[in-house]
Amino acid sequence: MTTLHTPNLRAPAVAGAFYPADPQTLARVVDDCIARARIEPVAAKAIVAPHAGYVYSGPIAGTAYAAVRHMADRVRRVILLGPAHRHPFRGLAAPSAEGMVTPLGVVPVDRAALGAILGLPDVQILDQAFEGEHSLEVHLPFLQRTFHDFTVVPLVVGACAPQTVEHVLERLWGGPETLIVVSSDLSHFHDYDTARGLDLAASQAIETATPDTLNGDYACGYKPVSGLLLRARALDLRATTRDLRNSGDTAGDRNRVVGYGAYTFEYAEDARLSDAHRHQLLGCAIQSLRHAVERGRPPEVAVETFPMPLRSLRKTFVTLEIGGTLRGCIGTLQPVNPLIKDVVENTYKSAMQDPRFGPMTAAEVERVDLTVSILSHSRPVRFTDEADLLAQLRPGVDGLVIRDQGRSALFLPKVWDALPEPRAFLRNLKAKAGLEPDRETGTLQAFHFTAETFGTADRP
């Protein structure tokens, strides 16, 4: 880690309390938390991780950092935001220091980046906000053991609207060289079962990017988290819960626990499940098909027995084809079910309840190709007329929802395979909605989305 020859350094406040003060012990503890995480590399733009004493939350924080350690040579700047616990103030606070000290060395502060936001309302230099504050400091050793050469933009978040945080993030977002890290624990001091319920609800709000449902009862860092969620929705990032435990699972009793979660945020257009998780999901979908034709209902899904990425709330479509001809396609337009459950139920509905086809037979099951589409956030398309809308569409990438005159319809990105020309794509979508394909009303609304699409035909 770079050593700064300047007296203007912020000394650690909680070394020896929240984490070991001895450098060798600290490095060993952090490395162990990261090494024990069972997670594949994730191309994350942002992570959310907890900030309690390492004996309690270290393993969960380790999951978040293990997901991004493959980016060690790429990340050069970390935007680190956490809640204020000790000093009340309005807005966001930055330190005057040139560097943040831990037992592992000095992390340089990116003063140029701070200069880009200090002119914003509610952003100020306020050293008092960092006195005794642990929400940022406990992340620094994890950052030091994960990345090689980086600067940090440390921001303590006080009383402010999520939009204030979002505006700061917009200024500092950057490209692949910049990682956003938000520090937050979840529920505080409930019994074990109550905490699990609250923490699951907080996780689902994060997965669906719905900050309006978050408050201090769910997460102490709900303000910086909410600002990140607004940015995630605007830029179409997929949030995934990677770890969800509490102090009763790590180092405390279960009568009065604190919840911890690890989350990754990827650009939805590039996000993908691991090959193992795709294989597991498709296997369950095929089982659902067989169960449907044998018993006339979908199988029960024990959601908690599946890996965390398959439990995240998602909206999905399942498409069935036989010999390249559509045999059924049904999905959900809102993320209300865990991914594994949504796919299992939509597989059943596609096979047995698509009104365009009769129920699937056992013989057909053996010949069917099944495709899963995991939909991203739907975002409005601003356009002046349909020619402008067509010019903005990306064939093969964008799915589209249209609404007009009380009618609506959706085409998945997969539909571009059959309708590769944008005008034909839109005309057929309007016809599907029951609208006149060649008539412009001036009241058409359009929403685009992306989808992770994979299926049984892709498997060797």
C-alpha positions as CSV (number, residue, x, y, z in Angstrom):
1,M,0.0,0.0,0.0
2,T,1.3,3.5,-0.8
3,T,3.0,5.4,2.0
4,L,2.2,9.1,2.1
5,H,4.8,11.6,3.3
6,T,2.3,13.9,4.9
7,P,1.2,14.6,8.5
8,N,-2.4,15.0,7.4
9,L,-3.5,11.4,8.0
10,R,-6.6,10.1,9.8
11,A,-5.5,7.5,12.4
12,P,-7.7,4.4,13.0
13,A,-10.4,4.8,15.7
14,V,-11.5,1.2,16.2
15,A,-8.3,-0.9,15.6
16,G,-8.0,-3.4,18.5
17,A,-11.8,-3.2,19.1
18,F,-13.6,-4.0,15.9
19,Y,-10.6,-5.7,14.3
20,P,-7.1,-6.7,15.4
21,A,-4.5,-4.0,15.8
22,D,-1.6,-6.3,15.0
23,P,-0.8,-6.1,11.3
24,Q,0.0,-9.8,10.8
25,T,-3.0,-10.9,12.8
26,L,-5.3,-8.5,10.9
27,A,-4.0,-9.6,7.5
28,R,-4.5,-13.3,8.5
29,V,-8.1,-12.7,9.8
30,V,-9.1,-10.7,6.7
31,D,-7.6,-13.2,4.3
32,D,-9.3,-16.0,6.1
33,C,-12.7,-14.3,5.9
34,I,-12.2,-13.9,2.1
35,A,-10.8,-17.3,1.5
36,R,-13.6,-19.1,3.3
37,A,-16.3,-17.4,1.1
38,R,-17.9,-19.8,-1.3
39,I,-18.6,-17.6,-4.3
40,E,-17.8,-17.3,-7.9
41,P,-16.2,-14.1,-9.4
42,V,-18.7,-11.4,-10.1
43,A,-18.3,-8.5,-12.5
44,A,-19.7,-6.1,-9.9
45,K,-19.8,-2.3,-10.2
46,A,-20.9,-2.0,-6.6
47,I,-21.1,-4.1,-3.4
48,V,-22.9,-3.7,-0.1
49,A,-21.2,-5.3,2.9
50,P,-21.5,-5.1,6.8
51,H,-19.4,-3.2,9.2
52,A,-19.5,-4.8,12.7
53,G,-16.7,-6.4,14.6
54,Y,-15.0,-8.9,12.4
55,V,-15.8,-11.8,14.7
56,Y,-19.5,-11.1,14.0
57,S,-19.7,-9.7,10.4
58,G,-16.3,-10.5,9.0
59,P,-17.3,-13.7,7.2
60,I,-20.2,-12.0,5.5
61,A,-18.0,-9.0,4.4
62,G,-15.6,-11.6,3.2
63,T,-18.2,-12.9,0.8
64,A,-18.6,-9.5,-0.8
65,Y,-14.9,-9.0,-1.2
66,A,-14.3,-12.5,-2.4
67,A,-16.7,-11.8,-5.3
68,V,-14.6,-8.9,-6.6
69,R,-11.0,-9.9,-5.8
70,H,-10.5,-11.0,-9.4
71,M,-10.7,-7.3,-10.2
72,A,-7.6,-6.5,-8.1
73,D,-5.6,-5.2,-11.1
74,R,-8.5,-3.2,-12.5
75,V,-9.9,-1.2,-9.6
76,R,-8.0,2.0,-8.9
77,R,-10.6,4.0,-7.0
78,V,-13.2,3.0,-4.3
79,I,-16.1,5.2,-3.4
80,L,-16.8,4.2,0.2
81,L,-20.1,5.3,1.8
82,G,-21.4,4.4,5.2
83,P,-23.9,5.7,7.8
84,A,-23.1,8.1,10.7
85,H,-23.3,6.4,14.1
86,R,-21.8,9.0,16.4
87,H,-22.1,12.6,15.1
88,P,-25.5,13.8,13.8
89,F,-25.3,16.2,10.8
90,R,-27.0,16.8,7.5
91,G,-25.7,15.6,4.1
92,L,-22.5,13.8,3.4
93,A,-19.2,14.3,5.1
94,A,-15.7,13.9,3.7
95,P,-12.4,14.1,5.7
96,S,-9.7,16.7,5.3
97,A,-7.1,14.0,5.6
98,E,-4.9,13.0,2.7
99,G,-4.9,9.4,3.8
100,M,-6.7,6.9,6.0
101,V,-4.5,4.8,8.3
102,T,-5.0,1.2,9.3
103,P,-2.5,-1.3,10.9
104,L,-1.8,-2.4,7.3
105,G,-0.7,1.0,6.1
106,V,-2.2,4.1,4.5
107,V,-5.0,4.3,2.0
108,P,-4.7,7.5,0.0
109,V,-7.7,9.7,-0.2
110,D,-8.7,10.8,-3.7
111,R,-8.8,14.5,-3.2
112,A,-9.5,15.3,-6.9
113,A,-12.6,13.1,-6.7
114,L,-13.7,14.9,-3.5
115,G,-13.2,18.2,-5.3
116,A,-15.7,17.1,-7.9
117,I,-18.5,16.8,-5.3
118,L,-17.7,19.4,-2.7
119,G,-19.6,22.0,-4.7
120,L,-22.7,20.0,-4.4
121,P,-25.4,20.9,-1.8
122,D,-25.1,18.8,1.4
123,V,-21.5,17.7,0.7
124,Q,-18.9,19.1,3.1
125,I,-15.6,18.6,4.8
126,L,-16.5,17.5,8.3
127,D,-13.8,15.7,10.3
128,Q,-16.0,15.4,13.3
129,A,-18.1,12.9,11.4
130,F,-15.2,10.5,11.3
131,E,-14.3,10.8,15.0
132,G,-14.9,7.3,16.5
133,E,-16.9,6.3,13.4
134,H,-16.4,2.6,12.4
135,S,-18.7,2.2,9.4
136,L,-16.0,3.1,6.8
137,E,-12.9,2.2,8.8
138,V,-13.7,-1.5,9.1
139,H,-13.8,-1.8,5.3
140,L,-10.3,-0.4,4.8
141,P,-8.4,-3.6,5.7
142,F,-10.6,-5.7,3.5
143,L,-9.9,-3.2,0.6
144,Q,-6.2,-3.3,1.4
145,R,-6.1,-7.1,1.2
146,T,-8.3,-7.3,-1.9
147,F,-6.9,-4.5,-4.2
148,H,-3.3,-3.7,-5.0
149,D,-3.1,0.1,-5.8
150,F,-6.1,2.2,-5.2
151,T,-7.4,5.4,-3.7
152,V,-10.5,5.9,-1.6
153,V,-13.3,8.5,-1.5
154,P,-14.6,8.1,2.1
155,L,-18.1,9.6,2.7
156,V,-20.1,9.4,5.9
157,V,-23.8,9.8,5.2
158,G,-25.8,11.8,7.6
159,A,-29.4,13.0,7.4
160,C,-30.3,13.4,3.7
161,A,-32.6,12.2,1.0
162,P,-31.6,9.1,-1.1
163,Q,-31.5,11.4,-4.1
164,T,-28.7,13.4,-2.5
165,V,-26.6,10.2,-2.3
166,E,-27.6,9.3,-5.9
167,H,-26.4,12.6,-7.2
168,V,-23.0,12.1,-5.5
169,L,-22.7,8.6,-7.0
170,E,-23.6,10.0,-10.4
171,R,-20.7,12.4,-10.2
172,L,-18.3,9.7,-9.0
173,W,-19.6,6.7,-10.9
174,G,-16.7,6.3,-13.4
175,G,-15.9,3.2,-15.3
176,P,-14.4,-0.2,-14.5
177,E,-11.6,1.5,-12.6
178,T,-14.2,2.6,-9.9
179,L,-15.9,0.3,-7.4
180,I,-18.8,1.5,-5.2
181,V,-18.8,0.1,-1.7
182,V,-21.7,0.8,0.6
183,S,-21.3,-0.1,4.3
184,S,-24.4,-1.3,6.2
185,D,-25.6,-3.8,8.7
186,L,-29.2,-5.0,8.7
187,S,-31.7,-5.3,11.6
188,H,-30.5,-4.7,15.1
189,F,-31.2,-6.5,18.4
190,H,-34.1,-8.7,17.6
191,D,-34.4,-12.4,18.4
192,Y,-33.0,-14.7,15.7
193,D,-36.2,-15.6,13.9
194,T,-37.5,-12.0,13.9
195,A,-34.2,-10.8,12.5
196,R,-34.2,-13.4,9.7
197,G,-37.6,-12.1,8.6
198,L,-36.6,-8.5,8.6
199,D,-33.3,-9.2,6.9
200,L,-35.0,-11.2,4.2
201,A,-37.4,-8.3,3.6
202,A,-34.4,-5.9,3.4
203,S,-32.6,-8.2,1.0
204,Q,-35.7,-8.4,-1.3
205,A,-35.9,-4.6,-1.3
206,I,-32.3,-4.4,-2.4
207,E,-32.8,-7.1,-5.1
208,T,-35.8,-5.3,-6.6
209,A,-34.3,-1.8,-6.2
210,T,-37.2,-0.5,-4.2
211,P,-35.7,1.9,-1.6
212,D,-39.1,3.2,-0.5
213,T,-39.5,0.1,1.6
214,L,-36.2,0.5,3.5
215,N,-35.8,2.4,6.7
216,G,-33.6,2.2,9.8
217,D,-35.5,-0.8,11.2
218,Y,-34.1,-2.8,8.2
219,A,-30.6,-1.4,7.8
220,C,-28.6,1.2,9.6
221,G,-27.1,2.2,6.3
222,Y,-30.4,2.5,4.5
223,K,-29.7,6.0,3.3
224,P,-26.5,5.2,1.3
225,V,-28.1,1.9,0.3
226,S,-31.2,3.7,-1.0
227,G,-29.1,6.1,-3.0
228,L,-27.3,3.2,-4.6
229,L,-30.6,1.5,-5.4
230,L,-31.9,4.6,-7.2
231,R,-28.7,4.6,-9.3
232,A,-29.1,0.9,-9.9
233,R,-32.6,1.3,-11.2
234,A,-31.6,4.2,-13.5
235,L,-28.6,2.3,-14.9
236,D,-30.2,-1.1,-15.0
237,L,-28.0,-3.0,-12.5
238,R,-28.9,-6.4,-11.1
239,A,-28.6,-6.7,-7.4
240,T,-28.0,-10.2,-5.9
241,T,-27.9,-11.3,-2.3
242,R,-24.7,-13.4,-1.9
243,D,-24.7,-14.0,1.8
244,L,-27.3,-13.4,4.5
245,R,-26.6,-14.3,8.1
246,N,-26.6,-12.7,11.6
247,S,-24.5,-12.6,14.7
248,G,-26.4,-15.6,15.9
249,D,-24.9,-17.6,13.0
250,T,-21.3,-16.3,13.6
251,A,-20.3,-15.5,17.1
252,G,-23.2,-14.5,19.3
253,D,-26.3,-15.9,21.0
254,R,-29.7,-15.9,19.3
255,N,-31.7,-13.8,21.7
256,R,-30.5,-10.4,20.5
257,V,-28.8,-10.4,17.1
258,V,-27.6,-8.1,14.4
259,G,-28.2,-8.9,10.7
260,Y,-25.6,-8.9,8.0
261,G,-25.9,-9.2,4.2
262,A,-23.5,-9.2,1.3
263,Y,-24.8,-7.9,-2.1
264,T,-23.3,-7.4,-5.6
265,F,-24.5,-5.1,-8.3
266,E,-23.8,-5.9,-11.9
267,Y,-24.9,-4.2,-15.1
268,A,-27.9,-6.3,-16.0
269,E,-27.0,-6.5,-19.7
270,D,-23.8,-8.4,-18.8
271,A,-24.9,-10.2,-15.6
272,R,-25.1,-14.0,-15.7
273,L,-25.6,-16.9,-13.4
274,S,-22.7,-19.2,-13.0
275,D,-22.8,-22.3,-15.2
276,A,-23.5,-24.5,-12.2
277,H,-26.5,-22.3,-11.2
278,R,-27.8,-22.3,-14.8
279,H,-27.5,-26.0,-14.9
280,Q,-29.4,-26.4,-11.6
281,L,-32.1,-24.0,-12.7
282,L,-32.7,-25.8,-16.0
283,G,-32.7,-29.1,-14.3
284,C,-35.5,-28.0,-12.0
285,A,-37.4,-26.6,-15.0
286,I,-37.3,-29.9,-16.7
287,Q,-38.4,-31.6,-13.6
288,S,-41.3,-29.1,-13.4
289,L,-42.3,-30.1,-17.0
290,R,-42.4,-33.8,-16.1
291,H,-44.2,-33.2,-12.9
292,A,-46.8,-31.1,-14.8
293,V,-47.7,-33.8,-17.3
294,E,-47.7,-36.5,-14.7
295,R,-49.6,-34.8,-11.9
296,G,-51.2,-31.7,-13.4
297,R,-49.5,-29.3,-11.0
298,P,-46.1,-27.7,-10.4
299,P,-43.8,-29.3,-7.9
300,E,-43.3,-27.8,-4.4
301,V,-40.1,-25.7,-4.2
302,A,-38.0,-25.7,-1.0
303,V,-36.5,-22.3,-1.7
304,E,-34.1,-22.2,1.2
305,T,-32.3,-25.3,0.0
306,F,-31.0,-23.5,-3.1
307,P,-28.0,-21.3,-3.5
308,M,-28.5,-17.6,-2.7
309,P,-28.5,-16.4,-6.4
310,L,-31.4,-18.7,-7.1
311,R,-33.3,-17.3,-4.2
312,S,-33.2,-13.6,-5.4
313,L,-36.5,-12.0,-6.4
314,R,-36.6,-12.0,-10.2
315,K,-39.1,-11.7,-13.0
316,T,-38.8,-14.4,-15.6
317,F,-40.3,-15.9,-18.7
318,V,-40.1,-19.5,-19.8
319,T,-40.3,-20.3,-23.5
320,L,-41.0,-23.8,-24.8
321,E,-40.2,-24.8,-28.4
322,I,-40.4,-28.1,-30.3
323,G,-38.5,-28.3,-33.5
324,G,-38.0,-24.5,-33.5
325,T,-41.8,-23.9,-33.3
326,L,-43.3,-22.1,-30.2
327,R,-45.1,-24.5,-27.8
328,G,-45.7,-22.1,-24.9
329,C,-44.4,-18.9,-23.3
330,I,-45.5,-17.4,-20.0
331,G,-43.8,-15.2,-17.5
332,T,-44.1,-12.6,-14.7
333,L,-43.9,-8.8,-15.1
334,Q,-43.1,-8.1,-11.4
335,P,-40.3,-9.6,-9.3
336,V,-42.5,-11.2,-6.6
337,N,-41.0,-14.7,-6.4
338,P,-37.5,-16.2,-5.8
339,L,-35.9,-17.0,-9.1
340,I,-36.1,-20.8,-8.7
341,K,-39.8,-20.7,-7.7
342,D,-40.6,-18.3,-10.6
343,V,-39.0,-20.5,-13.2
344,V,-40.6,-23.7,-11.9
345,E,-44.1,-22.1,-11.9
346,N,-43.7,-20.4,-15.2
347,T,-42.5,-23.6,-16.7
348,Y,-45.6,-25.3,-15.5
349,K,-47.8,-22.5,-16.9
350,S,-46.1,-22.4,-20.2
351,A,-46.6,-26.1,-20.6
352,M,-50.2,-26.4,-19.3
353,Q,-51.9,-23.0,-19.3
354,D,-50.8,-21.0,-22.3
355,P,-54.2,-20.3,-23.9
356,R,-52.7,-20.6,-27.4
357,F,-51.9,-24.3,-27.0
358,G,-53.4,-27.4,-25.3
359,P,-51.7,-29.0,-22.3
360,M,-48.3,-30.5,-23.1
361,T,-48.1,-34.3,-23.3
362,A,-45.5,-36.6,-21.9
363,A,-44.2,-37.4,-25.4
364,E,-43.7,-33.7,-26.1
365,V,-41.7,-33.2,-22.9
366,E,-38.9,-35.4,-24.3
367,R,-38.6,-33.2,-27.5
368,V,-39.0,-29.8,-26.0
369,D,-36.3,-27.1,-25.9
370,L,-36.7,-24.8,-22.9
371,T,-35.4,-21.3,-22.6
372,V,-35.3,-19.2,-19.4
373,S,-35.2,-15.4,-19.7
374,I,-34.3,-13.4,-16.5
375,L,-35.6,-9.9,-17.0
376,S,-34.0,-6.7,-15.8
377,H,-35.7,-3.5,-14.7
378,S,-38.1,-2.0,-17.2
379,R,-37.1,1.6,-17.9
380,P,-39.1,4.2,-19.9
381,V,-38.0,5.1,-23.4
382,R,-38.3,8.8,-24.2
383,F,-39.1,9.3,-27.8
384,T,-40.8,11.9,-30.1
385,D,-42.4,9.5,-32.5
386,E,-42.2,5.9,-33.5
387,A,-39.4,6.5,-35.9
388,D,-37.4,7.9,-32.9
389,L,-38.4,4.8,-30.9
390,L,-37.2,2.5,-33.6
391,A,-33.9,4.3,-33.9
392,Q,-33.3,3.8,-30.2
393,L,-34.0,0.0,-30.1
394,R,-31.0,-2.4,-30.1
395,P,-31.9,-5.5,-32.0
396,G,-31.0,-8.7,-30.2
397,V,-30.5,-6.8,-26.9
398,D,-33.6,-4.9,-25.9
399,G,-36.9,-6.3,-24.8
400,L,-39.8,-4.0,-25.1
401,V,-43.1,-3.4,-23.3
402,I,-45.7,-1.0,-24.9
403,R,-48.8,0.5,-23.5
404,D,-51.5,2.4,-25.3
405,Q,-55.3,2.9,-25.0
406,G,-55.5,0.5,-22.0
407,R,-53.7,-2.3,-23.9
408,S,-50.2,-3.6,-23.4
409,A,-47.8,-6.3,-24.7
410,L,-44.3,-7.5,-24.3
411,F,-41.6,-9.0,-26.5
412,L,-38.5,-10.6,-25.0
413,P,-35.1,-9.9,-26.6
414,K,-35.3,-13.5,-27.9
415,V,-38.1,-12.4,-30.3
416,W,-35.4,-10.6,-32.4
417,D,-34.4,-14.1,-33.6
418,A,-37.6,-14.3,-35.6
419,L,-38.1,-10.5,-36.2
420,P,-34.7,-9.0,-36.7
421,E,-35.9,-5.7,-38.3
422,P,-37.0,-3.0,-35.8
423,R,-40.1,-1.9,-37.7
424,A,-41.4,-5.5,-38.0
425,F,-40.6,-6.0,-34.3
426,L,-42.7,-3.0,-33.3
427,R,-45.5,-3.7,-35.7
428,N,-45.9,-7.2,-34.5
429,L,-45.7,-6.1,-30.9
430,K,-48.5,-3.5,-31.5
431,A,-50.6,-6.2,-33.1
432,K,-50.0,-8.5,-30.1
433,A,-51.4,-5.7,-27.9
434,G,-54.5,-5.4,-30.1
435,L,-53.4,-2.0,-31.5
436,E,-53.3,-1.0,-35.2
437,P,-49.8,-1.7,-36.3
438,D,-49.4,1.2,-38.7
439,R,-51.3,3.9,-36.8
440,E,-49.5,6.3,-34.5
441,T,-51.7,7.6,-31.7
442,G,-49.1,9.9,-30.1
443,T,-50.0,8.3,-26.7
444,L,-47.9,5.1,-27.0
445,Q,-45.6,4.4,-24.0
446,A,-42.6,2.2,-24.3
447,F,-40.3,0.5,-21.7
448,H,-37.2,-1.3,-22.5
449,F,-35.3,-4.0,-20.6
450,T,-32.6,-6.6,-21.1
451,A,-32.6,-10.3,-20.3
452,E,-30.2,-13.1,-19.4
453,T,-31.3,-15.8,-21.7
454,F,-30.2,-19.5,-21.7
455,G,-31.8,-22.8,-22.3
456,T,-31.5,-26.6,-22.7
457,A,-30.5,-26.1,-26.4
458,D,-27.3,-24.4,-25.1
459,R,-26.2,-27.3,-23.1
460,P,-23.7,-29.8,-24.7
